Amino acid sequence: MTSHQLPALKGGALALLAAVLFGVSTPLVQRLGLGIGPFTTAALLYVGAAFIGALTRQPVGREARVLRSDVPRLLAMALFGAVVGPVALAWGLQRTSGTGASLMLTLEALFTAVLAWRLYHETMDRRVWAAVLLLLAGGLALVLDQSQSGSNQAWGLIAVMVATAAWGMDNTLSRALAERDPGQVVLFKALLGVAATTMTAWLTGEPTPGVLAALGLMAVGASGYGLSLRFYLLAQRAFGAARTGSVFAFAPFIGAALAIILGDRSGGWGLWLGGILMLLGVIVHLMENHRHEHQHEALEHVHAHTHDDGHHDHVHDPMPVGPHSHAHVHHPIRHSHAHVPDAHHSHRH
């Protein structure tokens, strides 16, 4: 089947790639952040993310620009996603195992899915709920397995849970910017986060990190926070916030597996059971085929698009090849095809 026949496939693959990059980053942040304050750790991570954002910005005409009206949303995203989330995670990672922290991150999908369902009215049919429940069951199996090693890690795990709630809000807020240039969104969010966390680190007197640790955290931030966020935004564009958040829940298993490879032996049977359940959840999402007759109302907006998707039939002279961005109008149309909650399919059910 093509990506038009299974539109969830493209979004799911992008979300899975974002999950891999972020999942790998968690145990690495734990190792590289030893002895470094949580605000300093967050600042270094988003310095790396800002570099990726600057490097991947697209020229005018290929992607839609970030607008002045987007600034309040970017500020909120930076607060939740680039300050509260990474600071809480860094603090928690210094008080719990890499496996336990990675597993707790599963809750991010639950927060994201519920917020997207309530705030954006994204469709949550039986297949999507089944995928979410499989992912949640996998996460619970992993957390139960981890809890058998003792309760002295409780405060660290609670801090990681706070990070998942903050990132769930960040994910939901970023849905409205999914049609903007993801390079610009990553850059602006990262710069705002760096400014806030650097100032706080200085005010609280956190120690200056070593050169190697700083470079390592910036490298992890470039891949696990910068590139991961870029792919996450592209997945939201193709796939919606709730589905992207649920597939992204595979990240904890990846992080837990890497933590074990790096020497963490706190996992047992629950790790494998949880991994299998989460993998099934991802597969259910990727194979989603939501199809029915639906009405498109008149719409004018700006975003990157092509002319082979059945929704962009306006003409150019000459006709551009590949993705391009400009203001364009959609005329009312009623048709039936497989679709997901993207910018053109926000109708209610």
N, C-alpha and C positions, 0 to 999 in steps of 0.2 A: 504494500500500500504506500501511496505517496504522502507527503506531509499535509497536503490539502485534504486527503481522505481521512487521515488521522492527525488533526491539528494539534492534539495533545503531545504528539511525539517530539516535535521540535522544542516546545516549551519544557517538556519533561527532561529532554537531554541537556538543555541549558541549565536547568535547575540542578540536575545531577552533577554537572561539571562544577557549578558553584559550590555544591555540597562537598565534593571531593577536596577542592582547594581550601575551604574553610575547615573541614574536618581534620585535615592534615595539620593545620596551623595550631590547633588547641594544645596538643602535647608539646609542640615546639615552643609555644609561648611559655608554657610551664617551665621548661628547662632553661630557656634563655632569660626569663624574667626573674630567676632566683636572685634575691637580694636587691632587686630594683623595685621602687615604689610603683603602686598601681597606676597613678596618674602619668608617671614618666613612661611606663610600659605602653599605655594607651596612646600617648603622644607619638612615640616612636613607630608604633604600628600604623598610625594614620599619616605619618610622614611618608612612609612607603606607599600607602594607598594614594596619596596626593600625587606622587610621581607617576603612578600608573594612569591616574585620571588625566594629567597633563599630556602624557604620551599618547593616549588613545582618543583625544578629542578629534571630532570629525569636522571637515570644512563646511562652511555655510552652503546649503543646497543639498547636502547629503543627510544631515540630521537636524531636527528641530532644536532651536536655541533655548536655553534656560531663560525665563522671563523675570522681570522685576517682581511680578505678582507671585512668583514661586518662592521668594526669599523667606516669608514666614514659615512655609512648609519645610524648607531646607534647614532653617534654624531648629525647628522641632526635631527633624531627623537627626541633626548633629547632636542635639541634647540626648536623645534616647539611644541612638545608634553608635555615636562616636565618643560619648562621654560616659553615660551611665552603664551601657552594655559592656564595653571593654574594661572599664575600671572595676566593675563588679566581678567580671570574669577573672581579671588578673589577681584581684584580692582573693577570690575563692580558690584559684589554682595554687596559691601558696599555702593553702590549708587543707587540701584534699588531693586524692590521686588523680593522675591524668585520665585514667579510665573512668572513674566516677564522675568527674567534671564533664567529660565528653558525653557520657550517657545522659546526664541531666539536661543537656542541650536539646534533647528530644522534645521537651515541653515547648520550645519555640514554635514548632509547627502547630501545636494546639492553640496557642495564643493568636498566631497569625490567621489560622483558618476561621476561628470564631469571630475575630475582629473584622475580617474581610466579609464574612457572611452577614454580620450585623451592620457594618458601615457602608459597604458597597453593594449589598444584596446579591453577592455572587451565588450562582446556583450551586447547591450542595445536594446532588442527587444520591441515590443509594450506592452507586459505584464510588463516588468521592468519599462519602461517609465510611464505606467499607475500607477504602485505602487509609483514611485518617485513623480508623480504629485499629487496623493492622499495625500501622506505625506506632500508635500509642501503646498497643499491647507489647510490641517489641521493646519499646523504651521502658515500660514497666518491668518486663522480664529482666532487662539489663540492670535496672536500678535495684530490684529485689536481690539479684545476684550480688551486686556491689555491697548492699547493706549487710550482708553476712560477714563482712570483714570488720564490723564494729561501727559504733555510733560516734566516734571521736571526730569524724569528718563532717558532722552535721552542719556546722556553721559555714564551712567552705561550700557545701552543696547548696545551702540556702542562698548564698551569694550568687552562685551560678544560676540558680532559678530566677533571681532578680534580673540577671543579665538576659535570660530568655524572654522574660516579660518585656523588658526594654526593647529588645530586638524585634519582638512581635509587633510592638507599636511602630517601630521604625519601618518594618516591612510593610505594614498597612499604609503608613503615610507615603512611602515611596511609590505605591501603586499609581498615584496620580501623576507622577513624574516619569513613568515608564516610557512615555512617548517622546521625552526629551533626549538629547544627546547623552548617553550614559557616561561618556567620558567627562562631560561638564558636571553632571550630577555627582559623580565620584569625587571630582576635584574640589568642588565647592563644599560638599559635606565634609571631606577630609580636612580641608584648611580650617573650617570652623571648629572641628573637633580638636585639631592640633593647637589652635589658639587657646581654647578653653582649658584643655588638659595641661598644656605647658605652663600657663599662668597659675593654675592650681598647684601643680607640682612645685613651682618656685615658692608660692605662698606657704605651702606646708613643709618646706624644707627637705624635700626628698633628695637623696644623694645622687650625684652625677654618675651615670652608668659608664662602664668601660667601653672602649672603642669597639671591640669585637662583639660584645653583647648588643650594643646599639645598632651596629650594622646588621647583625642577625635578626633583630626584631624588625628593623626596617624592611629587610628582605621578606620576612614572613608577612608583614603588613602589605607589601606590594602584591603578593600572590593570594594570601588568605583573606585579605580585606579589600584590596583594590580590584584585582581581577575577579575575585569571587562576587563582589558587589556588581561589577559590570555585567557578568553573566546572569546574576540574579535579576537585575533590571530588565535585561532582554527576555528572560524567561517570563517575568510578569507581563511584558508587552504581548507575548504570544500565548500566555497560559493563565493569566489572572493571579491574584495575590494568594488566595486560599490554596490552590493547587501547587503553586510554586513553593509555598511554605511547607506543604506536606511532603513533597519530594525532597526538599532540602533537609528534611528530618533524617535522611540517610547519613548526613554528616557525622552524627554522634558515633555511629558504628565504625566509620572510617577512622575517626579520631581515637576510639577505643582500641581498634586493631593496631594502629601505629604505636599507641602507648605500650601495648604488649610487646611489640617488636623492639621497642626501646628499653624493655626490661621490666615493665609494670606487670606483675603476676597476680593482680587482684581479681581477675575475671575467672569465671567458671562456666558451668553449663548454661547459665542465663545469657552469657555473651553470644553463644552460638544460636540458641533459640531466638533471642531478640534479633540477631542479624537476619535470620531466615524470615521472620515475620516482617521486618522492615523492608527486605528485598521484595517480598510479595506485595507489600503496599506500593512500592515504587512501580512495579510491573503493572499493577491494576491501574495506576494513574496514567502510565504511558500508553495503555491500550484503550483509554477512554474514547468513546465514539458517540458524542451527544448530538443527535440529529432530530430536527423537527422543522415544520414550517414556521417562519418568524417574519416580523415586519421591521424594516429599517425606516426610521423617520429621517427627514431632511437633516443633514449635519454638515457643518463646516469646521474644519480643524487643520492643524499642521502636524505632520509626523512623517517619518521615513516610511516609504511604501514602494511596492512594485506594481506592475499592471497585469499580473497573471494569477491574482487571487480571487477574482470574481466580484470584487468590491470597488475597484478603482478603474473605472471605464472612461475617465476623462482623457482627452487627447492632448498631445504635445506635437510641436513641429520644430525640430525633429523629435521622434520618440526616444526618450532616454533608455539606456540599457542598465539594468540593475537598480538597487535601491536609491531613492532620491527623496528630498523633502521640500515641500512648499505648501502654501495654503490651497486647499481644494475643497470642493463641494460634493457631497453625496446626495443624490436625489432619492426620494422615497422608493422603496422596492420591497417586494414580498417574495421570498423564495425559501427553499429548503436545502440544507447541506449540513455536514458535520461542522461543529464550531465549539469554541470555548469562550470564557468571559474575557475577551480582549476589548480594545477600544471601540470596536464596531458591534459588539454583541453584549450589551449591558441590559438587554430587555429582561423583564420579569417573567417568572413562570408560575 
